[in-house]
Amino acid sequence: MYLLDANVFIQAKRLHYGFDFCPAFWSWLEREHANARVFSIEGVFDELVAGADDLASWAQSRRHLFLRPDSETVSSLSATSAWATSQQYDPAAVNTFLQVADYYLVAQAHALGFTVVTHEIAANSVKKIKIPDACIGLGVRVVTPYSMLRSERARFVLGGPQGDS
């Protein structure tokens, strides 16, 4: 099962899978959510709806896709915080991480045994905690959206005379 970072939705809308020319991507997300395979978290929902655009509208009408923290996640928040503070990151980097959705995304994936999906890449920097670094530190699997789509054998194939899929 997968937990998607905000940048997966944002970059999909802006770049590769715009609502206007690749609705199959968005339908795939909904189908896989219905099959209990694809989710995101409340903090990502908050980021998306703050955009006040068509992605915000899409998210608002699919609130069920975004998980709220549960009691297991609360325990993992402590483990995630302990990991972040035990590393060599600048205090400002730790404080920032502990205040943003990334912290909750990693903790919720840790608690539920989910794979995190993000465009972020690991970085050897003390100035910012990247999602992949936190995932690696906590033993949480992390993949790119493209790896997820390939692993799940997603297919966005043109069909019929109107090009629908």
Rosetta blueprint (number, residue, H / E / L):
1 M L
2 Y E
3 L E
4 L E
5 D L
6 A H
7 N H
8 V H
9 F H
10 I H
11 Q H
12 A H
13 K H
14 R H
15 L H
16 H H
17 Y L
18 G L
19 F L
20 D L
21 F L
22 C L
23 P H
24 A H
25 F H
26 W H
27 S H
28 W H
29 L H
30 E H
31 R H
32 E H
33 H H
34 A H
35 N L
36 A L
37 R L
38 V E
39 F E
40 S E
41 I E
42 E H
43 G H
44 V H
45 F H
46 D H
47 E H
48 L H
49 V H
50 A L
51 G L
52 A L
53 D L
54 D H
55 L H
56 A H
57 S H
58 W H
59 A H
60 Q H
61 S L
62 R L
63 R H
64 H H
65 L H
66 F E
67 L E
68 R L
69 P L
70 D L
71 S H
72 E H
73 T H
74 V H
75 S H
76 S H
77 L H
78 S H
79 A H
80 T H
81 S H
82 A H
83 W H
84 A H
85 T H
86 S H
87 Q L
88 Q L
89 Y L
90 D L
91 P H
92 A H
93 A H
94 V H
95 N H
96 T H
97 F H
98 L L
99 Q L
100 V L
101 A H
102 D H
103 Y H
104 Y H
105 L H
106 V H
107 A H
108 Q H
109 A H
110 H H
111 A H
112 L H
113 G L
114 F L
115 T E
116 V E
117 V E
118 T L
119 H L
120 E L
121 I L
122 A L
123 A L
124 N L
125 S L
126 V L
127 K L
128 K L
129 I L
130 K L
131 I H
132 P H
133 D H
134 A H
135 C H
136 I H
137 G H
138 L H
139 G L
140 V L
141 R L
142 V E
143 V E
144 T L
145 P H
146 Y H
147 S H
148 M H
149 L H
150 R H
151 S H
152 E L
153 R L
154 A L
155 R L
156 F L
157 V L
158 L L
159 G L
160 G L
161 P L
162 Q L
163 G L
164 D L
165 S L
